[in-house]
Amino acid sequence: MPRSLIASLVVGLILTLFTMPGPRHGFESAVQSLTHWSYYPNRDMRNTVGVPAQKIVNRGPDSSSVPTIGRELPLDRDVAAERLHSPFPSNEASIAKGDSVFHKFCVPCHGMAMAGDGPVAANFMPPPDLLGQQTRNRKDGYIYSYIRNGGVIMPSYGFQVSAEEAWNVIHYLRHMQQTSPR
């Protein structure tokens, strides 16, 4: 008797869960209520609660600040040449870090010898010779602005290269300019 009672309960449960009720029933089936998400009755844009946008005021940096992370407001190259100076010392560690960043981002265009003969440069306007006299005469702030904000053909590396890495590349560039015979 207990087996027949258990069997009839199992059959009744299966029929309850997996059969759809008729249209006159005022409830949803157990399967549908378990497998479908319930939504609020008012889902249109007029009746929903909207989250107001934040009001953010973007202010420019202080005139005496030097950015170290993120992307700073672009300056005119001549203004950047006068205002921006490296906040990081030029030492062997920064030159080594600049060397690795240069080989990762700059070699495809400027080449291993820094002569503007990289593999990508053949398809576009050749970049300047970084060991040439024109680049030697540029101030560090000018080169920094060019790295972070891009130039005529050079893309902006402001999101790939941090400010410290850009200054390390400049230290590496100046080191190579001092040791190069060109």
HUSULWO-V315963 format. One line per field, one symbol per residue. phi: phi as a letter, one per 30 degrees, with the letter a starting at -180 (. if undefined). burial: 1 if it has 9 or more other C-alpha atoms within 8 Angstrom, else 0. Layout:
BEGIN
phi = ???
burial = ???
END
This chain:
BEGIN
phi = .ddddddddddddddddccddddddcbdddddddccdccddccdddcdcccdddcccdcddddccbdcbicdddceedddddddbddcddbdddddddddddddccdecdiddicicddddddbddddddcddddddddddddeddddcibecdddcdcccdddddddddddddddddcddd
burial = 00000000000000011100000000001100100000000000000000000000000000000000010000001001110100000000011111101110011111100111110011000111111100110111111111111100000111101111111111111111100000
END
